[in-house]
């Protein structure tokens, strides 16, 4: 009985434990997005894509990701899906990730419902 109750509450407890980590990741990703936006604006207004940034920083890991995705999932997932996603400006992609992490890690409001 206690095990069943603990298993029912496990997803809620995990979500509560991960919320501060997700809020921190949201702040860090938002900071990175702002830095990339300012860097793009200072370079004659040219915003570099995420793939170009990644290839400048670590071309071997970019090629390894391309190979791994092509072999495990399929070429169809790399070319239309991930290639178009990585073609977005870096600040936009990291800003969207910050938004997703911020929403997932937000503080939940406790609502007490009393029925008379």
Secondary structure as a PSIPRED ss2 file (coil, helix, strand):
# PSIPRED VFORMAT (PSIPRED V4.0)

   1 X C   1.000  0.000  0.000
   2 X H   0.000  1.000  0.000
   3 X H   0.000  1.000  0.000
   4 X H   0.000  1.000  0.000
   5 X H   0.000  1.000  0.000
   6 X H   0.000  1.000  0.000
   7 X H   0.000  1.000  0.000
   8 X H   0.000  1.000  0.000
   9 X H   0.000  1.000  0.000
  10 X H   0.000  1.000  0.000
  11 X H   0.000  1.000  0.000
  12 X H   0.000  1.000  0.000
  13 X H   0.000  1.000  0.000
  14 X H   0.000  1.000  0.000
  15 X H   0.000  1.000  0.000
  16 X H   0.000  1.000  0.000
  17 X H   0.000  1.000  0.000
  18 X H   0.000  1.000  0.000
  19 X H   0.000  1.000  0.000
  20 X H   0.000  1.000  0.000
  21 X H   0.000  1.000  0.000
  22 X H   0.000  1.000  0.000
  23 X H   0.000  1.000  0.000
  24 X H   0.000  1.000  0.000
  25 X H   0.000  1.000  0.000
  26 X H   0.000  1.000  0.000
  27 X H   0.000  1.000  0.000
  28 X H   0.000  1.000  0.000
  29 X H   0.000  1.000  0.000
  30 X H   0.000  1.000  0.000
  31 X H   0.000  1.000  0.000
  32 X H   0.000  1.000  0.000
  33 X H   0.000  1.000  0.000
  34 X H   0.000  1.000  0.000
  35 X H   0.000  1.000  0.000
  36 X H   0.000  1.000  0.000
  37 X H   0.000  1.000  0.000
  38 X H   0.000  1.000  0.000
  39 X H   0.000  1.000  0.000
  40 X H   0.000  1.000  0.000
  41 X H   0.000  1.000  0.000
  42 X H   0.000  1.000  0.000
  43 X C   1.000  0.000  0.000
  44 X C   1.000  0.000  0.000
  45 X C   1.000  0.000  0.000
  46 X C   1.000  0.000  0.000
  47 X C   1.000  0.000  0.000
  48 X C   1.000  0.000  0.000
  49 X E   0.000  0.000  1.000
  50 X H   0.000  1.000  0.000
  51 X H   0.000  1.000  0.000
  52 X H   0.000  1.000  0.000
  53 X H   0.000  1.000  0.000
  54 X H   0.000  1.000  0.000
  55 X H   0.000  1.000  0.000
  56 X H   0.000  1.000  0.000
  57 X H   0.000  1.000  0.000
  58 X C   1.000  0.000  0.000
  59 X H   0.000  1.000  0.000
  60 X H   0.000  1.000  0.000
  61 X H   0.000  1.000  0.000
  62 X H   0.000  1.000  0.000
  63 X H   0.000  1.000  0.000
  64 X H   0.000  1.000  0.000
  65 X H   0.000  1.000  0.000
  66 X H   0.000  1.000  0.000
  67 X H   0.000  1.000  0.000
  68 X H   0.000  1.000  0.000
  69 X H   0.000  1.000  0.000
  70 X H   0.000  1.000  0.000
  71 X H   0.000  1.000  0.000
  72 X H   0.000  1.000  0.000
  73 X C   1.000  0.000  0.000
  74 X C   1.000  0.000  0.000
  75 X H   0.000  1.000  0.000
  76 X H   0.000  1.000  0.000
  77 X H   0.000  1.000  0.000
  78 X H   0.000  1.000  0.000
  79 X H   0.000  1.000  0.000
  80 X H   0.000  1.000  0.000
  81 X H   0.000  1.000  0.000
  82 X H   0.000  1.000  0.000
  83 X H   0.000  1.000  0.000
  84 X H   0.000  1.000  0.000
  85 X H   0.000  1.000  0.000
  86 X H   0.000  1.000  0.000
  87 X C   1.000  0.000  0.000
  88 X C   1.000  0.000  0.000
  89 X E   0.000  0.000  1.000
  90 X H   0.000  1.000  0.000
  91 X H   0.000  1.000  0.000
  92 X H   0.000  1.000  0.000
  93 X H   0.000  1.000  0.000
  94 X H   0.000  1.000  0.000
  95 X H   0.000  1.000  0.000
  96 X H   0.000  1.000  0.000
  97 X H   0.000  1.000  0.000
  98 X H   0.000  1.000  0.000
  99 X H   0.000  1.000  0.000
 100 X H   0.000  1.000  0.000
 101 X H   0.000  1.000  0.000
 102 X H   0.000  1.000  0.000
 103 X H   0.000  1.000  0.000
 104 X H   0.000  1.000  0.000
 105 X C   1.000  0.000  0.000
 106 X C   1.000  0.000  0.000
 107 X C   1.000  0.000  0.000
 108 X C   1.000  0.000  0.000
 109 X C   1.000  0.000  0.000
 110 X C   1.000  0.000  0.000
 111 X C   1.000  0.000  0.000
 112 X C   1.000  0.000  0.000
 113 X C   1.000  0.000  0.000
 114 X C   1.000  0.000  0.000
 115 X C   1.000  0.000  0.000
 116 X C   1.000  0.000  0.000
